[in-house]
Amino acid sequence: MKILLPQADGRLAPYTMKAAPVAAPATPPRFNRIAYAAAHVVIDPLASTDPWDAEPAIDWDATLAFRDHLHGLGFRIAEAMDTAQRGMGLGWPSARELIRRSLRHAAATGAELACGVGTDQLAPAAVRSLDDVERAYQEQLDVVESEGGRAILMASRALAAIARDPVDYATVYGRLLGRAGRPVILHWLGEMFDPALAGYWGRAEPEAALDAVAELIERYQARIDGIKISLLDARLERALRARLPEGVRLYTGDDFNYAELIEGDAQGFSHALLGIFDPIAPAASAALAALAQDDRARYRALLAPTVALSREIFRSPTRHYKTGVVLLAWLNGHQRHFSMAGGAQSARSVLHAARVFELADACGVLRDPALACHRMRQWLQVAGGIDG
């Protein structure tokens, strides 16, 4: 199969597809790493109005079916995270309903979920005190725990806006951890994902922030399952991992360096909570199954080629990575359209989409190459006026 794709120099050039998808396992494999896939939501574009200004309507059947797809490949689900456009098109009312429906669905299917708890019902400009932030967190924590779910305490724009130093962060987190019904996963999202989170943990420099978060974890370790760190800096991740108390896990959120961090070295390894697992799920599942069998050569052969795709999807401005994730969900037949909450399908260029398509084919994550090629041609004609 061939398709005409735009090039960086402005030319159109034919691309011959590799068309060799990684086969999905017949039954969920066993992993020796905990692997959460942060899943996107599927909207209903026919029921959604004013995409820039109004809450989208969610296609619940397609959204839950995609979670079944991930569960069938062996993944746990990280629900209502930034991959689901949390606070970037998906507001708290929809996120609350997503959490409730997903947890009830998981109870029936046996899937394991952890759900994002944040403060996005609270506009940062309206914050007057740390108590305001704490109450917003607690409202969401109560929703998750009332359904029997585990919480991921997401980084808060509101807290970043009002906290003065690490003491303020420790005050809010300490109170929440003290009331949580089960150990939570902390969440450190770098400003490349969300500029409003610059200086999180009360320190401008990541090295100093690492000291602050390590001290918080040491103090409340019995209340903490682990921490997801998304700074796109393998050195910082390894430094924090080395300082974690026994029993507290490091979940890599590094969509640039995940392959090496999950595999690990003599100093240890990271578990995973990743947005890139959404589009590369079959290849990642097969790789993690190989790692569990200590077949590191196969692990690398399967997962290493996905890194180039991930680096393109998560390239700067990183906050727009969801566009590539949902594009691949559509190309792979998991949804009938390429529409997103907030109209975010327009956040990336035609050239970026073409590169994502090419790299996805190269690493074997287009599960039906003929369908993907057909849909990509349709989109290129509409979005770029390209016939071929």
N, C-alpha and C positions, 0 to 999 in steps of 0.2 A: 504494500500500500504506500502511496505517495500523497503528500499534501504540500501545498504551496504556503510557505511561512515567511513572514517579514523578518528582515535582518537588521542588525544594529546600524549598518551603513545606509539603510533606506531601500535596499534591494529586496526583491522577492526571490526566493530560491526554493526549489523542490527539496523536500525532506522525505527520505525513504524510511519508513517505520521499522524498527526492530521487531515489534509485535510479538514479544515473548514474555507474557505476564507470569509473575510468580504465582504458583498454584496455592490456593487457600487450603488449609488442612480440613479434613473431613470432620474432625471433632476438635474441640478446644484443646490446644496443647498445654503442657505444664511448663512453667517458667521457673527459674531460680532467681529472678529479680521481680519485685513488685512493679507492675507496669500499668499506670493509669493513662488512658487516652482521653484527652480533653476534647469533647465532641461538639460539633457545630449544631445549630438549629436549622431546620428547614421551614421557611415561611410559606404562606399561601399568598402568592402574588395577586390572585384574583380577588381576595378578600381584604388585602391591605390597601389602605388609602394614604395619600400624602406621605410617601416613604421617608422624607427628610424630617417630618414634623409630628408624625403620629406613631403610636405603638403598633408594631406589625401584628398581623394575624399569623399564628403558627400552624403549620400542617402537622398535627400531632401524630397522625399515623406514620408519616414519613420520618419524622424526628425520632420516634421510638423505634421504628424499624432499623434506623441506622445504629442505634445503641445495641440492638440485637445483633447486628452485623459485627460490631466491635467485640461484644461479649463472646460471640461464636468463634472469634479468633484468639480468645484467651485473655483479653484485656479487662481490667477494671475500668470504670467510667468516672472521669472527673466532670461533674455536671455543673452547668450554669457558670462556667468560667469565662475568661476573655475570648476563648475560641468560639463560644456561643454569642459573641458580640455583647457581652455583659457591659452595660454602661456605654456602649458604642453602637446603639441601635436597639438593644433589648433592655427595656426598663425593668424595675423591680417587680411590678405587677405580673409581667410575663415570666420573669425569672422565678418568681414564687410559684406560679402554676407549673412551670417546667420542673422545678424541684419536686413538687408534690406528685405530679404524674410519673416522673421518672422513678422515684423511690417506690411508689406503689407497683409500678410495672416490674421493677427489679425484684421486689419481694415475690412476685409470681414466677419470675424466670430464673431466679438464683444468681443474678448479676450482682457484683459488688460495686457500690457507688460511694463517692465522697462529693460533697456539694459545696459550692462557693458561697461563703457568707461574707457580705460586704456592707457598705454604707451608701449604696448608690441611690437609695430613696431620699438621701439628704444632699441637697445642693451645697457644694463647698462654700459658696458665698453666704449661705444661711447659717453656717456653723458659728456658734457663739462660745462654746465651751467643750472641753473634753467629754463632759457628761452627754452632750448631744451626740457625739460620735459613738460613745459606749451604748447609748440607747438604740441607735440605729443598728449597730452590730448585734445587739441582744435580740432585737425584733427578728432579724433574719436567722440567728442561731436557734431561736425558739421554733421557727418553722421547720428547720432541718431536723432538729432533735425530736420534735413532736411526731415526725414520721419515721423515727428510728434511724436516721442517717448520721453519717460522720461528717463533720464540718471541716472545710478548708477556710481558715481565716484569711481572706483575700486582703491584699494591700489596699489601703483606703485613701482616695483622693482627699476626702474631708479631713482625715487625720493628718495627712501631709501638709494640709493648708494651715492647720492651727497648732500642731505640736511644735514646741520650741527646742526640745532636746531629747536625748534618749530616755530621760526620766518620764517625760510625758507618754512616750510610746509604752514604756514598761508599766505605767499606771493603767492605761487602757487595756493592754493585753493581759496584764496580771489579773485584773478583775474578771475579764471574760474567761480566761483559762480556769480560774477558781470556780466558776459556775458551770462550766461545760460538763455535760453528762458522760462524755467519753473523750479520750485523747484526740486532739485535733492536729491537723496539718497546717503549719504556718506557710506563708506565701510571700516571697520577696521578688517583686517584679521590677525590673530596671526601667529607667526612664526612656530607653529606646522603644519599649513597648507602650509606655504611657508617660509623656513628658510631665504630667501633673504629679508624678511620683518621684520627681527629683529630690534628693536629700532624704530619702526614706530612712527610718530608724534614727533620725535626728543628726545625721552626719553627712556632709557634702561628699566626702571621699569614700569610695566603697570599702577601702581597707579599714577605716575608722568605723563605718557602719557594721562591718563584720564583727568587730569587737563588741559592739552594742548588742547585736542579735545573739552572739554566742553567750554573752552574760545572761540575757533573758532566758535562753534555752536551758542553761545550767541551773537557773533558779527554779524553773517550772518544768523540769524534764519529765516528771511523772504525769504531767497533763498534756504532753506533746508526743504525737506519733512520729512526726518528722517535719522537715521543712523543704518546700519546693523553692529552688533558687533559679531565677531566669535573668542572668546578667550577661549572657553570651561571653563568658570569661572562664575558661576551664581552670585557670590558675586560682582564681578566687573561690571557685566551687571546691576544688581540692583542699584549699586552706580551711574553709569552713567545715568540710567533711571530717578533716583530721581533728577538729576541736569538739565534735559532737559527743555527748555522753553516750555510754553504751545503751543500746535500745532505742535511740533516736535516729531515724533514718534521714538520709539526704536523698531527696527526689530531684533528679536533674530536670530542669526546664530549659536547658541550653540547646536550642534548636540548631546550633552551629556545630557543637562538639559532642553530641549525645552518644555517638557510636563508641568513641574511646572511653567516655566517662562511665557508660553502662558496663562495658567489658571490664574495665578496671585494670589495676596493676598490683604490684606488691604492697602498696599502701592502702588498697581497698577499692571499692566500686560504689557507684551510685545506683539507686533505684530510679524510677522514671515517672514523671507526670508531664506529658508532652502534647502540644498541639499538633506536631508533625505526625504523630501516630494516627491521627484522623485520616489523612490522605494516603499514608504508606502502610496501612494496617496489615495487609497480607504479607508484604516483605518483612516488616518488623516482627510479625508473629512467627514466621518461619525462622528468622534470625535468632530470636529469643529462645525458641525451642531448640535450635542447634547449640546455643550457648549453654542451655541447661544440660545438654549431653556432652559438654566440654568439647564440642566441635568448633573450635574458635576459627578455623579456616573458613568453614561454611558461614559462620556468623558474620565474619568480615566481608565475605564475598556477596552476601545478601544485603547487609546494612550499609556498608561503606558507599555503594553507588547512590544511595538515597540522600547522602549528605549534600551533594551538589544541588539536588532539587530543593532540599530544605533551605539551603542558603539563598537560593533565588526567591522562594516563597517568603522568607523572613528578612529579605534585604531591606535596607533603609528606604523609606520610613517604615520601620518594622511594624508599627501599629496597624498597617494595612494587610498584614499576612492573611487575615481571614478570607480575603478575596481569592487567593490561590487555593486555599483549602476547599472553598465551596465550588470553585470552578472544577476541581478534580472530582468532587462528589457528583456533580452533574455529568461530567464526561464519563464517569464510571457507572451511571445509571441508578445512583442512589436517590435521585430526585429528578423531577420532570422539567426543571427549568434552572436557569442561572440568574436568580433574583435573590437579594439579601435584605435583611433588616437595614433600614437607613439608606437604602440605595447603594450599599457599599460595593456592589459589583462594579461600580464605575471608578473605584479607588486606584486601580492599576491600569497600565497601558496595554494596548494591543500587543506590543512587542514583548512585554512581560508575560502575557498569557501564552504567546507562542513559545517562549522559552520554557515555561512551566510544562507545556504539552510535550515538548521535545525531551526534557529531562525526565519526565514521568515515564515516557516510553522507554527511555534508555535504562531505567532501573527496574522496569517490569511491574509498575503499579497501575497500568491501564488494564483493567481486568478483561475488558472486551474491546480489543484494539479497533475493530471495525466500527463499533458504536461510537467510540471516542473520536475516531477520525471523522465520521459523519457529522457529529455534533460540533466538532471544532471548525469544520468547513462552514457550517451554518453560522456560527458565531462570528467567524472572521469576515464573512460577507456582510453581516449586519453592522458589526462594530468597526470594521476597517475597509469595507468595500472591496474585499479580496475574493475573487472567484478562483477556485482551484483547490 
